[in-house]
């Protein structure tokens, strides 16, 4: 039995049993090329992270064919609904990010609470790797983007558990990477115009596989 989770100009996302199917073949014609590109990025990232024993809290890519990506379902509640206030959640989330970055995968979309899940046992999980970068080596770009992944996690901690921010975490929050500063000065306005005016996404929409 299939349950529709999301439908937009890039296609649809459905839960089918213990799997999630992202379908780009029903994307709007003008958005289909971009939808296929984003799907390929997600597949590359999930495939990289599945090497060896995989990474707990990260979906596994199960099948990939033109226009369709099937991955494993992770049971969990989106951060904006779960509102995690357990310090252990944020410690585990930081470890999860280190696992990603050790594999040279940058998520790139962690400002969205919809992409963070709280599993039934209180642990973190990540979804929606459409904007992820899968790099060949750990260079300056990876370090800069990895810093931004971590800073976005700490912004969420500041929202739900501000009294437990350490001095080091406050310094990380205060320091924007060069990539972030360039993005804020150039690309963010265009991004907001496209996502809010054209695609009609709100702040907590447009990503993830959970609907509030």
C-alpha positions in Angstrom: 0.0 0.0 0.0 1.4 3.4 -1.0 1.1 6.6 1.1 1.8 9.9 -0.6 4.1 12.0 1.6 4.8 14.9 -0.7 4.0 16.2 -4.2 5.5 19.2 -5.8 6.9 20.5 -9.1 9.8 18.0 -8.8 7.6 15.0 -8.6 6.3 13.0 -5.6 7.6 11.1 -2.5 5.6 8.1 -1.3 6.0 5.5 1.4 5.6 2.0 0.3 5.9 -0.4 3.2 9.4 0.1 4.7 10.6 2.0 1.7 10.4 5.5 0.3 10.0 6.1 -3.4 11.0 9.4 -4.9 9.4 9.7 -8.4 10.6 12.4 -10.8 8.9 11.1 -13.9 5.7 13.0 -12.9 7.7 16.3 -12.3 6.5 19.4 -14.2 8.2 19.3 -17.6 10.1 22.5 -16.9 11.5 21.1 -13.6 12.2 17.5 -14.7 15.8 18.0 -15.7 16.6 19.6 -12.3 14.5 16.9 -10.5 16.6 14.2 -12.1 19.8 16.0 -11.2 18.8 16.3 -7.6 17.8 12.6 -7.5 21.2 11.6 -8.9 22.9 13.7 -6.1 20.9 11.9 -3.5 21.7 8.5 -4.9 25.4 9.2 -5.0 25.5 10.4 -1.4 23.4 7.5 -0.1 25.5 5.0 -2.0 28.7 6.4 -0.6 27.4 6.3 3.0 26.2 2.7 2.5 29.8 1.5 2.0 31.0 -0.9 4.6 28.4 -1.3 7.4 26.6 1.8 6.4 25.7 4.6 8.8 23.0 4.3 11.4 20.5 7.1 11.0 21.0 7.4 7.2 18.7 5.8 4.7 20.0 3.2 2.4 19.5 3.5 -1.4 17.8 0.3 -2.4 17.0 0.8 -6.1 17.8 3.5 -8.7 16.4 3.7 -12.2 15.7 6.6 -14.5 13.3 8.9 -12.7 12.9 6.8 -9.6 14.9 6.4 -6.4 13.9 3.9 -3.7 15.4 4.1 -0.3 14.8 2.6 3.1 12.3 4.2 5.5 13.5 5.5 8.9 10.9 5.8 11.6 11.1 9.2 13.2 9.4 12.5 14.0 10.6 15.7 12.3 12.6 18.0 14.6 10.1 20.8 14.5 7.4 18.4 16.0 9.7 16.5 18.3 11.5 19.6 19.7 14.4 17.6 21.1 15.7 18.9 24.4 17.9 16.0 25.4 21.6 16.9 25.3 22.4 13.3 24.2 20.4 13.9 21.0 22.8 16.7 20.0 25.9 14.8 20.9 24.7 11.9 18.8 23.8 14.3 16.0 27.3 15.8 16.0 28.8 12.3 15.8 26.4 11.5 12.9 27.7 14.6 11.0 31.3 13.5 11.7 30.5 10.1 10.1 29.1 11.9 7.0 32.1 14.2 6.7 34.6 11.4 7.2 33.0 9.8 4.1 33.4 13.2 2.3 29.7 13.7 2.1 28.2 17.1 2.9 24.5 17.3 3.5 24.1 21.0 2.6 20.5 21.3 3.7 20.5 21.0 7.5 19.0 24.4 8.2 15.7 22.8 7.6 14.3 21.1 10.6 12.3 18.7 8.4 15.6 17.0 7.4 16.3 16.1 11.0 14.4 13.2 12.6 14.1 12.1 16.2 13.7 8.3 16.2 11.5 6.5 18.7 14.6 5.8 20.9 15.5 9.5 20.8 18.4 9.3 18.4 19.0 11.5 15.3 18.5 10.6 11.7 18.9 12.5 8.5 16.8 12.5 5.3 16.6 14.4 2.0 20.1 14.3 0.5 19.1 16.0 -2.8 21.5 18.9 -2.2 24.3 16.7 -0.8 27.8 17.0 -2.2 29.9 13.8 -2.6 33.5 14.9 -2.7 36.6 13.0 -3.8 38.8 14.3 -1.0 38.9 16.2 2.2 40.0 19.7 1.1 39.2 23.3 2.0 35.8 23.2 0.4 34.8 20.1 2.4 36.0 21.7 5.6 34.1 24.9 4.9 30.8 23.2 4.0 31.2 20.8 6.9 31.5 23.7 9.2 28.2 25.0 7.9 26.5 21.6 8.4 27.6 21.7 12.0 26.6 25.3 12.5 23.1 24.5 11.3 22.9 21.7 13.9 24.0 24.1 16.6 21.4 26.7 15.5 18.7 24.0 16.2 20.3 23.3 19.6 20.2 27.1 20.3 16.5 26.9 19.6 15.6 23.9 21.7 18.4 23.7 24.3 20.2 27.1 24.4 21.3 26.7 28.0 23.5 23.7 27.1 25.5 25.5 24.3 29.2 25.4 25.1 31.7 28.2 24.6 33.1 26.4 21.6 29.7 25.9 20.1 28.9 29.6 20.5 32.1 30.4 18.6 31.1 28.1 15.8 27.7 29.7 15.6 29.3 33.2 15.4 31.6 32.2 12.6 30.2 31.9 9.1 32.3 30.1 6.5 33.5 31.9 3.4 31.1 29.8 1.3 28.2 30.8 3.6 29.1 34.5 3.4 29.2 34.4 -0.4 25.9 32.6 -0.5 24.3 35.1 1.9 25.6 38.0 -0.3 24.7 36.5 -3.7 22.6 33.4 -4.0 20.2 33.4 -1.1 17.9 36.1 -2.4 17.4 34.3 -5.7 16.9 31.0 -3.8 14.2 32.6 -1.6 12.5 34.1 -4.6 12.3 30.7 -6.4 11.3 28.7 -3.4 8.8 31.1 -1.8 7.4 32.9 -4.8 7.5 30.3 -7.5 7.5 27.0 -5.7 5.4 28.3 -2.8 7.4 26.5 -0.1 7.2 27.7 3.5 10.3 27.6 5.8 9.5 24.0 6.9 8.5 22.6 3.5 10.2 21.6 0.3 12.4 19.0 1.9 12.3 15.7 3.8 9.8 12.9 3.6 7.6 13.8 6.5 4.6 16.0 6.5 3.5 17.7 9.7 
